[in-house]
Amino acid sequence: MGVTIADVAAHAGVSKTTVSRVLNAKGEINENTVLKVRQAISELGYVPSAGAVGLARGTTQMIGMLVPDMAWAWAGIVQAVVETLETEGFGLRMLTVNRGEESLRRLGLQVAAKSFDGLLVIEPEGALAAITELHEAGLPVVLIDDRFQRPGFPYVATTNREGGEQAARHLLDLGRRRPLVVTGPEEYGCTQERLGGFVDVYAQAGIELDQRRIIRGDFLFESSRSAIAQALADGAEFDAVFGHNDPSAAGVLAALHEAGLRIPQDVAVVGFDDIELASYTYPALTTIRQPMREMGEAAARLLLDHVRRSPQAASARIIPTSLVVRGSTLEPSAN
């Protein structure tokens, strides 16, 4: 057993609350008492835990953030979360589910040990039930980007359906009436919404997109490149492609280049997200901007409201998408 706050209190002849007040530099404490506590800490080799340091103020001043893995593409969300929490005097503890059930068990142990005051989640697959259970047990949780169905706890999302509609209207305005769609994973809510918005706008223009024009994808560059190469080999005729994220749209661009097609003259391409990659493709990618920094800041502030039990704490925040037009749909002379 390591040295505990109770050991320090006994050694210094003070209460555990007094030790916590010294650790937190909180309140008026006699100088001699402070010296006794510090001497006890030094003699016992006590290392304060986040829970001990936060005992007097009732919080750890730490927020956990659960992500699929550390290579997750939404760095803008994480950066905005860090900046917002630092402004409010909170730290961030990053967590992943790389080890599956073992990772989830460790998450449960950290929650039980009160290692952080609340949890932000960019939902890894298979974790929703465990996260919901933690929330129902009293842990404040905010989900960033609903990939499945709206959860029973607060969330921040973007207007995925409207984003699909924006992509369709842009392509129709350019006269593109034979599009293909490369979707994300079918089970994701954002995939269903982006596809639904896109298909509906084309239907309103009198153009029905049958299943032959919808390619089931997985948000990855290589699978998207291969899918478009196969569509071309099969003789598919199309003048536009809507990729459900920017990496898949970049894969579309690669396949079109390999086939000797001109972009956007022969085929216009639209992505979704507006990650940094979108500016570096050739041509630069027209995309639907998912406001990741705004989503990260909104999620952090929403969670802090719930941690602080603010009566104004909302149940959700929806941040709108916007169209960013670049060279993959408009030639330079057309801008």
C-alpha positions as CSV (number, residue, x, y, z in Angstrom):
1,M,0.0,0.0,0.0
2,G,1.3,3.5,-0.8
3,V,1.3,6.4,1.5
4,T,-2.2,7.9,1.8
5,I,-3.5,11.3,2.7
6,A,-4.7,9.8,6.0
7,D,-1.0,8.8,6.7
8,V,0.1,12.4,6.1
9,A,-2.6,13.7,8.4
10,A,-1.7,11.4,11.2
11,H,2.0,12.1,10.9
12,A,1.4,15.9,11.0
13,G,-1.3,15.7,13.7
14,V,-4.0,17.4,11.6
15,S,-7.2,16.3,9.8
16,K,-7.3,15.0,6.2
17,T,-9.3,18.1,5.3
18,T,-6.4,20.3,6.5
19,V,-4.0,18.3,4.4
20,S,-6.2,18.7,1.4
21,R,-6.5,22.5,2.0
22,V,-2.7,22.7,2.1
23,L,-2.4,20.7,-1.2
24,N,-5.0,23.0,-2.8
25,A,-3.6,26.2,-1.3
26,K,-7.2,26.9,-0.3
27,G,-8.3,29.0,2.6
28,E,-6.4,30.6,5.5
29,I,-4.2,28.1,7.2
30,N,-1.7,28.7,10.1
31,E,1.8,28.9,8.7
32,N,3.1,26.4,11.3
33,T,0.4,24.0,10.2
34,V,1.4,24.4,6.6
35,L,5.0,23.6,7.5
36,K,4.0,20.5,9.5
37,V,2.0,19.2,6.6
38,R,4.7,19.8,4.1
39,Q,7.3,18.2,6.3
40,A,5.1,15.1,6.7
41,I,4.7,14.9,3.0
42,S,8.5,15.1,2.5
43,E,9.3,12.6,5.3
44,L,6.7,10.0,4.1
45,G,7.4,10.5,0.4
46,Y,3.7,11.2,-0.3
47,V,2.7,11.8,-3.9
48,P,-0.7,13.5,-4.1
49,S,-3.2,11.8,-6.5
50,A,-5.6,13.8,-8.5
51,G,-8.4,12.7,-6.2
52,A,-6.5,13.8,-3.1
53,V,-5.6,17.2,-4.5
54,G,-9.2,17.7,-5.4
55,L,-10.6,16.5,-2.1
56,A,-11.1,19.9,-0.5
57,R,-12.7,21.5,-3.6
58,G,-14.8,18.4,-4.4
59,T,-13.5,17.9,-7.9
60,T,-10.3,16.7,-9.6
61,Q,-10.3,19.6,-12.1
62,M,-9.7,16.9,-14.7
63,I,-11.8,15.8,-17.7
64,G,-11.4,12.5,-19.4
65,M,-11.7,12.2,-23.2
66,L,-12.3,8.8,-24.9
67,V,-11.3,8.5,-28.5
68,P,-11.0,5.6,-30.9
69,D,-7.2,5.8,-31.0
70,M,-4.5,8.5,-30.8
71,A,-4.3,8.6,-34.7
72,W,-7.9,9.9,-34.8
73,A,-8.3,12.4,-37.6
74,W,-10.3,15.0,-35.7
75,A,-7.3,16.8,-34.2
76,G,-9.2,20.1,-34.4
77,I,-11.8,18.9,-31.9
78,V,-9.1,17.7,-29.4
79,Q,-7.2,21.0,-29.7
80,A,-10.3,23.1,-29.1
81,V,-11.2,20.9,-26.1
82,V,-7.7,21.4,-24.5
83,E,-7.8,25.2,-25.0
84,T,-11.3,25.5,-23.6
85,L,-10.5,23.3,-20.5
86,E,-7.2,25.1,-19.8
87,T,-9.1,28.5,-19.9
88,E,-11.5,27.1,-17.2
89,G,-8.6,25.6,-15.1
90,F,-9.2,22.0,-16.0
91,G,-6.8,19.4,-17.4
92,L,-7.4,16.7,-19.9
93,R,-6.8,12.9,-19.6
94,M,-6.8,11.1,-23.0
95,L,-8.2,7.5,-23.1
96,T,-8.6,5.0,-25.9
97,V,-10.3,1.6,-26.4
98,N,-7.3,0.1,-28.2
99,R,-7.6,-3.0,-26.0
100,G,-11.3,-3.5,-26.3
101,E,-13.0,-4.9,-23.2
102,E,-9.8,-4.4,-21.2
103,S,-9.8,-0.7,-22.0
104,L,-13.4,-0.4,-21.0
105,R,-12.7,-2.2,-17.7
106,R,-9.9,0.2,-17.0
107,L,-12.2,3.1,-17.8
108,G,-14.7,1.8,-15.3
109,L,-12.0,1.6,-12.7
110,Q,-10.8,5.2,-13.3
111,V,-14.4,6.4,-13.0
112,A,-14.8,4.4,-9.7
113,A,-11.6,6.0,-8.4
114,K,-13.0,9.5,-9.4
115,S,-10.0,10.2,-11.6
116,F,-11.9,12.8,-13.5
117,D,-15.1,14.9,-13.2
118,G,-16.7,14.1,-16.5
119,L,-16.1,12.3,-19.8
120,L,-16.0,13.6,-23.4
121,V,-16.5,10.9,-26.0
122,I,-15.7,10.6,-29.7
123,E,-17.5,7.3,-29.7
124,P,-15.4,4.2,-30.4
125,E,-17.3,1.3,-31.9
126,G,-18.8,-1.1,-29.3
127,A,-18.5,1.3,-26.4
128,L,-21.9,3.0,-26.3
129,A,-23.5,0.6,-23.8
130,A,-20.6,0.9,-21.4
131,I,-20.6,4.7,-21.7
132,T,-24.4,4.9,-21.1
133,E,-24.0,2.7,-18.0
134,L,-21.4,5.1,-16.6
135,H,-23.6,8.0,-17.3
136,E,-26.6,6.4,-15.6
137,A,-24.4,5.8,-12.6
138,G,-23.8,9.5,-12.3
139,L,-20.8,10.4,-14.5
140,P,-21.4,13.5,-16.6
141,V,-20.9,12.5,-20.2
142,V,-21.0,14.4,-23.5
143,L,-20.8,12.6,-26.9
144,I,-19.2,14.4,-29.8
145,D,-20.6,13.5,-33.2
146,D,-23.4,10.9,-33.1
147,R,-22.5,8.0,-35.3
148,F,-25.4,5.9,-34.3
149,Q,-28.6,7.1,-32.7
150,R,-29.0,10.1,-30.4
151,P,-27.9,8.9,-27.0
152,G,-29.7,9.3,-23.6
153,F,-27.2,11.9,-22.5
154,P,-25.9,15.2,-23.8
155,Y,-24.2,15.4,-27.2
156,V,-22.7,17.8,-29.7
157,A,-23.3,17.1,-33.4
158,T,-23.3,18.8,-36.8
159,T,-26.0,19.1,-39.5
160,N,-25.1,16.0,-41.5
161,R,-28.3,15.8,-43.4
162,E,-28.1,19.5,-44.4
163,G,-24.5,18.9,-45.4
164,G,-25.6,16.2,-47.8
165,E,-28.2,18.6,-49.2
166,Q,-25.5,21.3,-49.6
167,A,-23.3,19.0,-51.6
168,A,-26.2,18.0,-53.9
169,R,-27.4,21.5,-54.5
170,H,-23.8,22.6,-55.4
171,L,-23.4,19.8,-57.9
172,L,-26.9,20.4,-59.4
173,D,-26.1,24.1,-59.8
174,L,-23.0,23.0,-61.8
175,G,-25.2,20.8,-64.1
176,R,-24.0,17.5,-62.7
177,R,-26.9,15.1,-63.0
178,R,-25.2,11.7,-62.9
179,P,-23.5,11.5,-59.5
180,L,-22.0,8.6,-57.6
181,V,-21.9,8.5,-53.8
182,V,-19.2,6.8,-51.8
183,T,-20.7,6.4,-48.3
184,G,-19.3,5.9,-44.9
185,P,-20.1,2.7,-42.9
186,E,-23.8,2.0,-43.3
187,E,-24.5,1.6,-39.6
188,Y,-23.4,5.2,-38.7
189,G,-26.1,7.8,-38.2
190,C,-24.0,10.4,-40.0
191,T,-23.7,8.2,-43.1
192,Q,-27.5,7.7,-43.2
193,E,-28.1,11.5,-42.8
194,R,-25.6,12.6,-45.4
195,L,-26.9,10.1,-47.9
196,G,-30.5,10.9,-47.2
197,G,-30.0,14.7,-47.7
198,F,-28.1,14.2,-50.9
199,V,-30.6,11.7,-52.4
200,D,-33.6,13.8,-51.5
201,V,-32.3,16.9,-53.2
202,Y,-31.6,15.0,-56.4
203,A,-35.1,13.4,-56.2
204,Q,-36.6,16.9,-55.9
205,A,-34.8,17.8,-59.1
206,G,-36.4,14.7,-60.8
207,I,-33.3,12.5,-60.6
208,E,-33.7,9.2,-58.8
209,L,-30.4,7.8,-57.6
210,D,-30.7,4.0,-57.7
211,Q,-28.5,1.6,-55.7
212,R,-26.0,1.3,-58.6
213,R,-25.0,4.9,-57.9
214,I,-24.4,4.3,-54.2
215,I,-21.1,2.7,-53.3
216,R,-20.9,1.4,-49.7
217,G,-17.6,2.7,-48.2
218,D,-15.7,2.8,-45.0
219,F,-14.3,6.4,-44.8
220,L,-10.9,5.2,-46.0
221,F,-8.7,6.4,-48.9
222,E,-7.7,3.1,-50.4
223,S,-11.1,1.4,-50.4
224,S,-12.6,4.5,-52.0
225,R,-9.9,4.6,-54.7
226,S,-10.5,0.9,-55.5
227,A,-14.2,1.3,-55.6
228,I,-14.1,4.1,-58.2
229,A,-11.5,2.2,-60.2
230,Q,-13.9,-0.7,-60.3
231,A,-16.8,1.5,-61.2
232,L,-14.9,2.8,-64.2
233,A,-13.8,-0.7,-65.2
234,D,-17.5,-1.7,-65.1
235,G,-18.4,1.1,-67.5
236,A,-20.3,3.3,-65.0
237,E,-21.1,6.7,-66.4
238,F,-20.9,9.6,-63.9
239,D,-20.0,13.3,-63.9
240,A,-19.7,13.8,-60.1
241,V,-18.8,11.9,-56.9
242,F,-19.8,12.8,-53.3
243,G,-17.5,11.2,-50.8
244,H,-18.8,11.0,-47.3
245,N,-15.5,12.2,-45.8
246,D,-12.4,13.9,-47.1
247,P,-10.1,10.8,-47.1
248,S,-12.6,8.9,-49.2
249,A,-13.0,11.9,-51.6
250,A,-9.2,12.0,-51.9
251,G,-9.3,8.3,-52.9
252,V,-11.8,9.3,-55.6
253,L,-9.4,11.9,-56.9
254,A,-6.6,9.4,-57.0
255,A,-8.7,6.9,-59.0
256,L,-9.8,9.6,-61.5
257,H,-6.2,10.7,-62.0
258,E,-5.1,7.2,-62.6
259,A,-7.9,6.8,-65.2
260,G,-6.8,9.9,-67.1
261,L,-10.0,11.8,-66.3
262,R,-9.9,15.6,-65.8
263,I,-11.1,17.1,-62.5
264,P,-13.5,18.9,-62.5
265,Q,-14.1,19.0,-66.2
266,D,-15.0,15.3,-66.6
267,V,-15.9,14.6,-62.9
268,A,-16.5,17.0,-60.1
269,V,-15.8,15.7,-56.5
270,V,-17.1,16.8,-53.2
271,G,-15.9,15.6,-49.8
272,F,-17.1,16.1,-46.2
273,D,-15.3,17.4,-43.1
274,D,-12.8,20.0,-44.4
275,I,-9.8,18.5,-42.6
276,E,-6.4,19.8,-43.5
277,L,-6.0,17.2,-46.2
278,A,-8.7,18.9,-48.3
279,S,-6.5,21.9,-49.1
280,Y,-3.6,19.7,-50.2
281,T,-5.2,17.4,-52.8
282,Y,-4.9,18.1,-56.5
283,P,-7.0,19.9,-57.3
284,A,-7.9,21.2,-53.8
285,L,-11.1,19.5,-52.6
286,T,-14.5,21.1,-52.4
287,T,-16.0,19.8,-49.2
288,I,-18.7,20.3,-46.6
289,R,-17.1,21.9,-43.6
290,Q,-17.8,20.1,-40.4
291,P,-16.9,22.8,-37.8
292,M,-14.6,20.6,-35.6
293,R,-13.0,23.3,-33.5
294,E,-16.5,24.8,-32.7
295,M,-17.7,21.3,-31.9
296,G,-14.8,20.7,-29.5
297,E,-15.3,24.0,-27.7
298,A,-19.1,23.5,-27.5
299,A,-18.6,19.9,-26.1
300,A,-16.1,21.0,-23.5
301,R,-18.4,23.9,-22.3
302,L,-21.5,21.7,-22.3
303,L,-19.7,19.1,-20.2
304,L,-18.4,21.7,-17.7
305,D,-22.0,23.0,-17.4
306,H,-23.1,19.5,-16.4
307,V,-20.1,18.9,-14.1
308,R,-21.0,22.2,-12.3
309,R,-24.7,21.2,-12.3
310,S,-25.6,24.5,-14.0
311,P,-29.4,25.0,-14.3
312,Q,-28.7,26.3,-17.8
313,A,-26.9,23.1,-18.9
314,A,-28.3,22.1,-22.3
315,S,-29.1,18.6,-23.5
316,A,-27.5,19.1,-27.0
317,R,-25.7,21.5,-29.2
318,I,-26.0,21.3,-33.0
319,I,-23.3,23.2,-35.0
320,P,-24.2,23.8,-38.7
321,T,-22.1,22.7,-41.7
322,S,-21.1,25.0,-44.6
323,L,-20.0,24.5,-48.2
324,V,-16.3,25.2,-49.0
325,V,-15.8,25.5,-52.8
326,R,-12.4,24.6,-54.2
327,G,-10.9,23.3,-57.5
328,S,-12.4,19.8,-57.5
329,T,-15.7,21.3,-58.6
330,L,-14.9,24.6,-60.2
331,E,-12.1,25.4,-62.6
332,P,-9.9,28.4,-61.6
333,S,-11.5,30.6,-64.2
334,A,-14.9,29.9,-62.8
335,N,-14.1,31.1,-59.3
